[in-house]
Amino acid sequence: MHISHSGEDDNLKRLLSFSVAYIEAKCGEFDLSGKTNLDIRATELVFERTRYAYNDAVEYFDDNFQSDILGLSLDMVFALEEESDA
């Protein structure tokens, strides 16, 4: 989304917040500004879902990113288990 004006800022912030909530509900909590592999992958999914929502195609997001969502959610579960074992 190459937007060169600020007229869309409020809408984009709203869409981003919806996408963060959606990815956290599907995969688990993450840090948007985090540097871990899991944080980066989750943030990428947030941006992708926001792109779909912005273009009125959010209903296609799950199908197109199903393997990414599933992989991230499993990796997050495994990471939590490793933390609790340590």
DSSP file (Angstrom, degrees, kcal/mol; ACC not computed):
  #  RESIDUE AA STRUCTURE BP1 BP2  ACC     N-H-->O    O-->H-N    N-H-->O    O-->H-N    TCO  KAPPA ALPHA  PHI   PSI    X-CA   Y-CA   Z-CA
    1    1 A M              0   0    0      0, 0.0     2,-1.3     0, 0.0    50,-0.0   0.000 360.0 360.0 360.0 101.4    0.0    0.0    0.0
    2    2 A H        +     0   0    0      2,-0.0     2,-0.6     0, 0.0     0, 0.0  -0.697 360.0 168.5 -94.6  86.0    1.9    3.0   -1.3
    3    3 A I        -     0   0    0     -2,-1.3     0, 0.0     1,-0.1     0, 0.0  -0.886  15.4-177.7-104.7 121.8   -0.1    5.8    0.4
    4    4 A S        +     0   0    0     -2,-0.6     2,-0.3     2,-0.0    -1,-0.1   0.197  60.5  62.9-107.4  16.2    1.6    9.1    0.1
    5    5 A H  S    S-     0   0    0      1,-0.0     3,-0.5     0, 0.0    -2,-0.0  -0.896  75.9-127.1-134.6 165.7   -0.9   11.2    2.1
    6    6 A S  S >  S+     0   0    0     -2,-0.3     3,-1.4     1,-0.2     4,-0.4   0.401  83.7  97.7 -95.5   3.3   -2.1   11.3    5.7
    7    7 A G  T 3  S+     0   0    0      1,-0.3     4,-0.2     2,-0.1    -1,-0.2   0.731  86.5  47.2 -64.1 -22.3   -5.8   11.1    4.9
    8    8 A E  T 3> S+     0   0    0     -3,-0.5     4,-2.8     1,-0.1    -1,-0.3   0.424  81.6 102.0 -97.1  -0.6   -5.9    7.3    5.4
    9    9 A D  H <> S+     0   0    0     -3,-1.4     4,-2.6     1,-0.2     5,-0.2   0.896  81.8  45.9 -55.0 -49.2   -4.0    7.3    8.8
   10   10 A D  H  > S+     0   0    0     -4,-0.4     4,-2.1     1,-0.2    -1,-0.2   0.915 115.0  47.5 -63.6 -42.4   -6.9    6.8   11.1
   11   11 A N  H  > S+     0   0    0     -4,-0.2     4,-2.6     2,-0.2    -1,-0.2   0.915 112.9  48.8 -64.1 -43.1   -8.4    4.1    8.9
   12   12 A L  H  X S+     0   0    0     -4,-2.8     4,-2.8     2,-0.2    -2,-0.2   0.894 110.0  51.3 -65.4 -40.1   -5.0    2.3    8.6
   13   13 A K  H  X S+     0   0    0     -4,-2.6     4,-2.3    -5,-0.3    -1,-0.2   0.906 111.4  48.7 -61.9 -40.9   -4.5    2.5   12.4
   14   14 A R  H  X S+     0   0    0     -4,-2.1     4,-2.1    -5,-0.2    -2,-0.2   0.933 112.9  46.6 -63.8 -47.0   -8.0    1.0   12.9
   15   15 A L  H  X S+     0   0    0     -4,-2.6     4,-2.2     1,-0.2    -2,-0.2   0.890 111.9  51.5 -63.5 -39.9   -7.3   -1.8   10.5
   16   16 A L  H  X S+     0   0    0     -4,-2.8     4,-2.6     2,-0.2    -1,-0.2   0.912 109.1  50.0 -63.3 -42.5   -3.9   -2.5   12.0
   17   17 A S  H  X S+     0   0    0     -4,-2.3     4,-2.1     1,-0.2    -2,-0.2   0.894 110.8  49.7 -65.5 -37.9   -5.4   -2.7   15.5
   18   18 A F  H  X S+     0   0    0     -4,-2.1     4,-2.2     2,-0.2    -1,-0.2   0.905 112.0  49.0 -62.9 -40.9   -8.0   -5.1   14.2
   19   19 A S  H  X S+     0   0    0     -4,-2.2     4,-2.7     2,-0.2     5,-0.2   0.886 108.7  51.9 -69.0 -39.0   -5.3   -7.2   12.6
   20   20 A V  H  X S+     0   0    0     -4,-2.6     4,-2.6     1,-0.2     5,-0.2   0.947 111.9  47.3 -60.1 -47.9   -3.2   -7.3   15.7
   21   21 A A  H  X S+     0   0    0     -4,-2.1     4,-2.0     1,-0.2    -2,-0.2   0.896 112.9  49.7 -60.9 -40.2   -6.1   -8.5   17.7
   22   22 A Y  H  X S+     0   0    0     -4,-2.2     4,-1.9     2,-0.2    -2,-0.2   0.938 112.6  44.8 -65.2 -48.4   -7.0  -11.1   15.1
   23   23 A I  H  X>S+     0   0    0     -4,-2.7     4,-3.0     1,-0.2     5,-0.7   0.888 113.1  51.6 -66.9 -38.7   -3.4  -12.5   14.9
   24   24 A E  H  X5S+     0   0    0     -4,-2.6     4,-1.0    -5,-0.2    -1,-0.2   0.892 110.0  49.9 -64.1 -38.0   -3.1  -12.6   18.7
   25   25 A A  H  <5S+     0   0    0     -4,-2.0    -2,-0.2    -5,-0.2    -1,-0.2   0.875 118.7  38.6 -66.9 -36.4   -6.4  -14.5   19.0
   26   26 A K  H  <5S+     0   0    0     -4,-1.9    -2,-0.2    -5,-0.1    -1,-0.2   0.862 136.3  12.9 -80.0 -38.0   -5.2  -17.0   16.4
   27   27 A C  H  <5S-     0   0    0     -4,-3.0    -3,-0.2     1,-0.3     2,-0.2   0.731 105.6-100.6-116.9 -30.2   -1.6  -17.4   17.3
   28   28 A G     << -     0   0    0     -4,-1.0    -1,-0.3    -5,-0.7    -2,-0.1  -0.621  54.7 -38.4 123.9 172.1   -0.9  -15.8   20.7
   29   29 A E        +     0   0    0     -2,-0.2     2,-0.3    -4,-0.1    10,-0.0  -0.371  59.1 166.9 -72.4 147.4    0.6  -12.6   22.1
   30   30 A F        -     0   0    0     -2,-0.1     2,-0.6     9,-0.0     3,-0.1  -0.945  38.4-106.3-151.4 168.6    3.6  -11.0   20.4
   31   31 A D    >   -     0   0    0     -2,-0.3     3,-1.9     1,-0.1    12,-0.2  -0.908  18.5-153.8-105.9 115.2    5.5   -7.8   20.4
   32   32 A L  T 3  S+     0   0    0     -2,-0.6    -1,-0.1     1,-0.3    11,-0.0   0.816 100.5  38.1 -57.4 -32.0    4.9   -5.7   17.3
   33   33 A S  T 3  S+     0   0    0     -3,-0.1    -1,-0.3    10,-0.0     7,-0.1   0.263  93.9 125.1-102.1  11.6    8.3   -4.0   17.7
   34   34 A G    <   -     0   0    0     -3,-1.9     9,-0.1     1,-0.1    -4,-0.0  -0.249  54.1-148.1 -70.9 159.9   10.0   -7.2   18.8
   35   35 A K        +     0   0    0      4,-0.1    -1,-0.1     5,-0.0    -3,-0.0   0.377  60.0 110.1-109.6   0.1   13.1   -8.6   17.1
   36   36 A T  S  > S-     0   0    0     -5,-0.1     4,-2.4     1,-0.1     5,-0.2  -0.338  80.5-111.9 -75.1 162.0   12.5  -12.4   17.7
   37   37 A N  H  > S+     0   0    0      1,-0.2     4,-2.4     2,-0.2     5,-0.2   0.901 118.7  50.5 -57.8 -43.0   11.6  -14.6   14.8
   38   38 A L  H  > S+     0   0    0      1,-0.2     4,-2.4     2,-0.2    -1,-0.2   0.907 110.3  48.9 -65.0 -42.4    8.1  -15.1   16.2
   39   39 A D  H  > S+     0   0    0      2,-0.2     4,-2.5     1,-0.2    -2,-0.2   0.908 112.2  48.6 -63.2 -42.3    7.5  -11.4   16.6
   40   40 A I  H  X S+     0   0    0     -4,-2.4     4,-2.2     2,-0.2    -2,-0.2   0.917 112.6  47.6 -65.4 -43.8    8.7  -10.7   13.1
   41   41 A R  H  X S+     0   0    0     -4,-2.4     4,-1.9    -5,-0.2    -2,-0.2   0.904 113.4  48.2 -65.0 -40.8    6.5  -13.4   11.6
   42   42 A A  H  X S+     0   0    0     -4,-2.4     4,-2.0     2,-0.2    -2,-0.2   0.910 110.8  50.9 -65.8 -41.9    3.5  -12.3   13.6
   43   43 A T  H  X S+     0   0    0     -4,-2.5     4,-2.3     1,-0.2    -2,-0.2   0.892 107.5  53.5 -63.1 -39.8    4.0   -8.6   12.5
   44   44 A E  H  X S+     0   0    0     -4,-2.2     4,-2.5     1,-0.2    -1,-0.2   0.915 107.9  50.5 -61.1 -42.1    4.3   -9.7    8.9
   45   45 A L  H  X S+     0   0    0     -4,-1.9     4,-2.8     2,-0.2     5,-0.2   0.872 107.7  54.1 -63.8 -36.3    0.9  -11.4    9.2
   46   46 A V  H  X S+     0   0    0     -4,-2.0     4,-2.3     2,-0.2    -2,-0.2   0.938 110.6  45.9 -61.1 -46.6   -0.6   -8.3   10.7
   47   47 A F  H  X S+     0   0    0     -4,-2.3     4,-2.2     2,-0.2    -2,-0.2   0.909 113.5  49.1 -64.1 -41.8    0.6   -6.3    7.8
   48   48 A E  H  X S+     0   0    0     -4,-2.5     4,-2.1     2,-0.2    -2,-0.2   0.926 112.1  47.4 -64.5 -44.5   -0.7   -8.8    5.3
   49   49 A R  H  X S+     0   0    0     -4,-2.8     4,-2.7     1,-0.2    -1,-0.2   0.895 111.2  52.1 -64.5 -38.2   -4.1   -9.0    7.0
   50   50 A T  H  X S+     0   0    0     -4,-2.3     4,-2.9    -5,-0.2    -1,-0.2   0.892 107.3  52.8 -63.3 -39.4   -4.3   -5.2    7.0
   51   51 A R  H  X S+     0   0    0     -4,-2.2     4,-1.6     2,-0.2    -2,-0.2   0.921 110.9  46.8 -61.4 -44.2   -3.5   -5.1    3.3
   52   52 A Y  H  <>S+     0   0    0     -4,-2.1     5,-3.0     2,-0.2     6,-0.4   0.928 113.6  48.0 -63.2 -44.8   -6.4   -7.6    2.7
   53   53 A A  H ><5S+     0   0    0     -4,-2.7     3,-1.7     4,-0.2    -2,-0.2   0.904 109.3  53.3 -63.2 -41.9   -8.7   -5.6    4.9
   54   54 A Y  H 3<5S+     0   0    0     -4,-2.9    -1,-0.2     1,-0.3    -2,-0.2   0.852 111.2  46.5 -61.2 -35.5   -7.7   -2.3    3.2
   55   55 A N  T 3<5S-     0   0    0     -4,-1.6    -1,-0.3    -5,-0.2    -2,-0.2   0.157 116.9-113.3 -95.1  18.5   -8.5   -3.8   -0.2
   56   56 A D  T < 5S+     0   0    0     -3,-1.7    -3,-0.2     1,-0.1    -2,-0.1   0.867  90.8 106.9  53.4  43.0  -11.9   -5.3    1.0
   57   57 A A    > < +     0   0    0     -5,-3.0     3,-2.3    -6,-0.1     4,-0.4   0.058  25.8 126.5-133.7  24.3  -10.7   -8.8    0.6
   58   58 A V  G >>  +     0   0    0     -6,-0.4     3,-1.3     1,-0.3     4,-0.6   0.754  64.6  71.4 -60.4 -24.4  -10.2   -9.9    4.3
   59   59 A E  G 34 S+     0   0    0      1,-0.3     4,-0.3    -7,-0.2    -1,-0.3   0.687  97.5  51.1 -65.8 -15.8  -12.4  -13.0    3.7
   60   60 A Y  G <> S+     0   0    0     -3,-2.3     4,-2.2     1,-0.1    -1,-0.3   0.551  87.5  85.5 -93.8 -10.3   -9.5  -14.4    1.6
   61   61 A F  H <> S+     0   0    0     -3,-1.3     4,-2.2    -4,-0.4    -2,-0.1   0.933  86.5  49.8 -60.4 -50.5   -6.8  -13.9    4.2
   62   62 A D  H  X S+     0   0    0     -4,-0.6     4,-0.5     1,-0.2    -1,-0.2   0.921 113.6  45.9 -57.3 -46.8   -7.4  -17.1    6.2
   63   63 A D  H >4 S+     0   0    0     -4,-0.3     3,-0.5     1,-0.2     4,-0.2   0.910 116.4  44.7 -63.0 -42.2   -7.3  -19.3    3.1
   64   64 A N  H 3< S+     0   0    0     -4,-2.2    -1,-0.2     1,-0.2    -2,-0.2   0.747 125.2  31.4 -76.5 -23.6   -4.2  -17.6    1.6
   65   65 A F  H 3X S+     0   0    0     -4,-2.2     4,-2.7    -5,-0.2     5,-0.2   0.130  80.6 118.0-120.6  19.7   -2.2  -17.6    4.8
   66   66 A Q  H <X S+     0   0    0     -3,-0.5     4,-2.7    -4,-0.5     5,-0.2   0.900  78.6  47.1 -55.5 -46.1   -3.5  -20.7    6.6
   67   67 A S  H  > S+     0   0    0     -4,-0.2     4,-2.5     1,-0.2    -1,-0.2   0.878 113.0  49.4 -67.7 -35.8   -0.1  -22.4    6.6
   68   68 A D  H  > S+     0   0    0      2,-0.2     4,-2.4     1,-0.2    -2,-0.2   0.915 113.2  46.6 -66.8 -42.7    1.6  -19.3    8.0
   69   69 A I  H  X S+     0   0    0     -4,-2.7     4,-2.6     2,-0.2    -2,-0.2   0.936 115.6  45.1 -64.4 -47.4   -1.0  -18.9   10.7
   70   70 A L  H  X S+     0   0    0     -4,-2.7     4,-2.4    -5,-0.2     5,-0.2   0.925 114.0  49.2 -63.6 -45.2   -0.9  -22.5   11.7
   71   71 A G  H  X S+     0   0    0     -4,-2.5     4,-2.4    -5,-0.2    -2,-0.2   0.917 113.3  46.3 -61.3 -44.2    2.9  -22.6   11.6
   72   72 A L  H  X S+     0   0    0     -4,-2.4     4,-2.4     2,-0.2    -1,-0.2   0.920 111.7  50.7 -65.6 -43.3    3.3  -19.5   13.7
   73   73 A S  H  X S+     0   0    0     -4,-2.6     4,-1.9     1,-0.2    -2,-0.2   0.905 112.4  46.8 -64.1 -39.6    0.7  -20.6   16.3
   74   74 A L  H  X S+     0   0    0     -4,-2.4     4,-2.6     2,-0.2    -1,-0.2   0.925 112.0  50.3 -65.5 -44.0    2.4  -24.0   16.7
   75   75 A D  H  X S+     0   0    0     -4,-2.4     4,-2.2     1,-0.2    -2,-0.2   0.864 109.9  51.3 -62.7 -35.3    5.8  -22.4   17.0
   76   76 A M  H  X S+     0   0    0     -4,-2.4     4,-2.1     2,-0.2    -1,-0.2   0.898 110.1  48.9 -68.5 -39.7    4.4  -20.0   19.7
   77   77 A V  H  X S+     0   0    0     -4,-1.9     4,-2.2     2,-0.2    -2,-0.2   0.935 112.3  48.2 -63.6 -45.7    3.0  -22.9   21.6
   78   78 A F  H  X S+     0   0    0     -4,-2.6     4,-2.3     1,-0.2    -2,-0.2   0.884 110.2  52.3 -62.6 -38.6    6.3  -24.8   21.4
   79   79 A A  H  X S+     0   0    0     -4,-2.2     4,-2.1     2,-0.2    -1,-0.2   0.897 109.2  49.6 -65.0 -39.8    8.2  -21.7   22.5
   80   80 A L  H  X S+     0   0    0     -4,-2.1     4,-2.1     2,-0.2    -2,-0.2   0.894 110.5  50.4 -65.0 -39.7    5.9  -21.3   25.6
   81   81 A E  H  X S+     0   0    0     -4,-2.2     4,-1.7     2,-0.2    -2,-0.2   0.897 109.5  50.5 -64.7 -40.5    6.4  -24.9   26.5
   82   82 A E  H  X S+     0   0    0     -4,-2.3     4,-1.3     1,-0.2    -2,-0.2   0.893 110.2  50.7 -64.5 -39.0   10.2  -24.5   26.2
   83   83 A E  H  < S+     0   0    0     -4,-2.1    -2,-0.2     1,-0.2    -1,-0.2   0.895 111.0  47.8 -65.1 -40.0   10.0  -21.4   28.5
   84   84 A S  H  < S+     0   0    0     -4,-2.1    -1,-0.2     1,-0.2    -2,-0.2   0.789 110.2  52.4 -73.7 -26.2    8.0  -23.3   31.1
   85   85 A D  H  <        0   0    0     -4,-1.7    -1,-0.2     1,-0.2    -2,-0.2   0.758 360.0 360.0 -76.7 -25.4   10.4  -26.2   31.0
   86   86 A A     <        0   0    0     -4,-1.3    -1,-0.2    -5,-0.2    -2,-0.2   0.477 360.0 360.0 -77.2 360.0   13.4  -24.0   31.6
